Amino acid sequence: MISIIVAISQENAIGKNGQLLCHLPSDLQHFKQITSGKTVVMGERTFFSLPKHPLPNRKNIVLTDVPNKTFEGAQSVYSIEEIVDLFSKTDEEIFIIGGGMVYRQMMPFADKLYITHIHHSWPDADTFFPEIDTNIWTLTQNETMSADDKNPYDYSFAEYIRK
Ligand SMILES: NC(=O)c1ccc[n+]([C@@H]2O[C@H](COP(=O)([O-])OP(=O)(O)OC[C@H]3O[C@@H](n4cnc5c(N)ncnc54)[C@H](OP(=O)(O)O)[C@@H]3O)[C@@H](O)[C@H]2O)c1
């Protein structure tokens, strides 16, 4: 089973200059709670953008185009097909954790989306998540949280499953 987990802005932006759009500790906690002990799959750029890589307490898998390239503390995969073959027919839930290139290619194969909707805009963002088509995805959960002294914007933790 393939799940996607991501934090997106009001315009589906996810990143700028190789980094996240903002620091939202509550979302990092949410991400950690959902993915801990699980397998996480990411593109090479996202792997190196992490403050600490590999992500602790998770099996890390990194997608790269470069044949035989390896990453310390992570398994390498070299194509989208390899990820789909490994995980689409297992009961184990694995998580696609970015970035833009990998989300776009994995969206057709995903069974579930964990989306943090950040209620804010970043007009200068440079990396985006694909449109969540409501003809394809059913919203099954949506919990809205208010900004506080640690989290600068309102946000919602949403879950969608494929129809
Ligand atoms: N908001 C969020 O939740 C969230 C989550 C994750 C990341 N992000 C943001 O997203 C941005 C990074 O995303 P990105 O799109 O630039 O990069 P990315 O998707 O993280 O990584 C791209 C790299 O993955 C490899 N790759 C992608 N497709 C491949 C394929 N079909 N076959 C083989 N290798 C493939 C290539 O690596 P090689 O160059 O090694 O071939 C490519 O350069 C950053 O700003 C990051 O902060 C945001």
The ligand as an ORCA input file, in Angstrom:
! r2SCAN-3c Opt
* xyz 0 1
  N       6.079     20.356      1.919
  C       6.474     19.099      2.028
  O       5.809     18.282      2.676
  C       7.733     18.657      1.343
  C       8.165     17.329      1.460
  C       9.341     16.938      0.803
  C      10.064     17.862      0.071
  N       9.615     19.150     -0.013
  C      10.372     20.150     -0.796
  O      10.439     19.711     -2.141
  C      11.636     20.264     -2.722
  C      12.435     19.145     -3.367
  O      11.670     18.571     -4.417
  P      12.282     18.374     -5.881
  O      11.155     18.129     -6.812
  O      13.204     19.505     -6.165
  O      13.204     17.091     -5.721
  P      12.939     15.574     -5.196
  O      11.659     15.073     -5.780
  O      13.123     15.512     -3.730
  O      14.202     14.823     -5.825
  C      14.431     14.863     -7.196
  C      15.484     13.830     -7.516
  O      14.939     12.523     -7.343
  C      15.460     11.660     -8.341
  N      14.367     11.218     -9.202
  C      13.147     11.811     -9.390
  N      12.410     11.079    -10.258
  C      13.161     10.020    -10.618
  C      12.939      8.889    -11.463
  N      11.779      8.713    -12.122
  N      13.926      7.970    -11.602
  C      15.086      8.113    -10.928
  N      15.364      9.157    -10.097
  C      14.417     10.094     -9.952
  C      16.484     12.452     -9.114
  O      17.714     12.306     -8.394
  P      19.192     12.351     -9.098
  O      19.393     13.803     -9.398
  O      20.101     11.774     -8.059
  O      19.080     11.501    -10.323
  C      15.965     13.871     -8.960
  O      16.961     14.837     -9.155
  C      12.376     20.952     -1.591
  O      12.063     22.339     -1.603
  C      11.803     20.290     -0.356
  O      11.923     21.086      0.801
  C       8.485     19.558      0.606
*
